[in-house]
Amino acid sequence: MNLDVTAVCSALIGIDTQNPPGNEAILGAYVAELLTAHGFDIEWIGQDPLRANLIATLCRGPGPRVILQAHADTKPATAVGGTNLWNTDPFAAAIDGDRLYGVGACDTKGAMAVFLCAATTLAARSDWSGTLIVQCVADEEDGSVWGAQLLAEHGLLTADAAIVGEPTGCRPSLAQLGLAWAEVTITGRTTHAGTPLQGADAFRAATSYIDALDELVAKLPTDPDFPGHPRVNVGYMQIPGHPGTVAGECVLRADIRVLPSQDRDHIAELYRTAAASLSSDKVRIAVAAYQGGGCHSHFIGTDTDLARAFAHAQRETGQQVATEQFLGGSDARFFGPAGTPAVVFGPGSLRHAHSPNEFVPIAELVLATGQVGVVLEQIFQISSLPPM
């Protein structure tokens, strides 16, 4: 009997994996129990038992090797010190019409539920040969150091194909933006607000720095598939001090999205170029990579077997053949260096991720499960008809 994808997603939502602290192994234990019952072998990879990554493997002889990977962690339900804007308990899945609400519903416990249902359905069949691997990984929401990066370092991302779970509205994403992250410290000189000429205002220097960075990024080539990018986003600013004191220090943390045609390291160098243009005897600007500096972009062609399998799955499920540009970072970036073609795919929309009242459409959970099932049939070259 096939699993109910809505019930599985609801169970996953009920397991608190807010990052920080993560505690992804608690969700991994649920996944391990479910997959063990369907014949999968279980392995744990990680330095912290509470943040370990689950690797579940089902080997049915020679043939293609396929990885289904989704991250177990979520963003916090409510910002630290912020107001709880949820209309329901974020850790008790709630259904309203076609919407399933809860933390991680679309990012990305919905995709995890889809993979589990598709994997167990395939496990019940005997008419295929190959290896199917389900990876429940940690730390995607905070840099992937404990998760996919660790698996890459262990050589565990090599396969003939991989599907990485993220909310794409049930359309495969063949191209994803990268990220160039930096922490910029602007140091001026503190003085009394009544004698501003005796100091060097770090805050005003910071605004000039942002303007200079904007000008550099505005000169970069654009891509019609990724409107609005590349651009500078300053998501964090800290100025210790008092309103009666000229700011002597300002710390910024910024993000520049990297197009698939661009090199992340080249984009990251723009932070230093802007700093060099403004640094002086009075103001010093220091640039450092933030959380590893972000991530590289990722791309596979429409002519790859995996892309063609998704196009076939869309036709088989009555959908128009179309792709989706994924505007967030994803763990797909770790598969490219391993030589593994990877597609980002899942139910739900990025517009509803990282926000109160996050939800995934139930119809998309069902549709995505069917599509992944067809993709697996294509890769393992088995009939779409159930075995007799």
Buried (B, 14 or more C-beta within 10 A) or exposed (E): EEBBBBEBBBBBBBBBBBBEEBBBBEBBBBBBEBBEEBBBEBBEBBEEEBBBBBBBBBBBEEBBBBBBBBBBBBBBBBEEEEEEEBEBBBBEBBBEEEBBBBBBBBBBBBBBBBBBBBBBBBBEBEEBBBBBBBBBBBBBBBBBBBBBBBBBEEEBBEBBBBBBBBBBBBBBBBBBBBBBBBBBBBBBBBBEBEEEEEBBBBBBBBBBBBEBBEEBBEEBEEBEEBEEBBEBEBEEBEBEBEEEBBBBBBBBBBBBBBBBEBBBEEBBBBBBEBBEBBBEEEBBBEBEEBBEBBBBBBBBEEEBEBBEBBBBBBEBBEBEEEBBBBBBBBBBBBBBEBEBBBBBBBBBBBEBBBEBBBBBBBEBBBBBBBBBBBBBBBBBEBEEEEEE
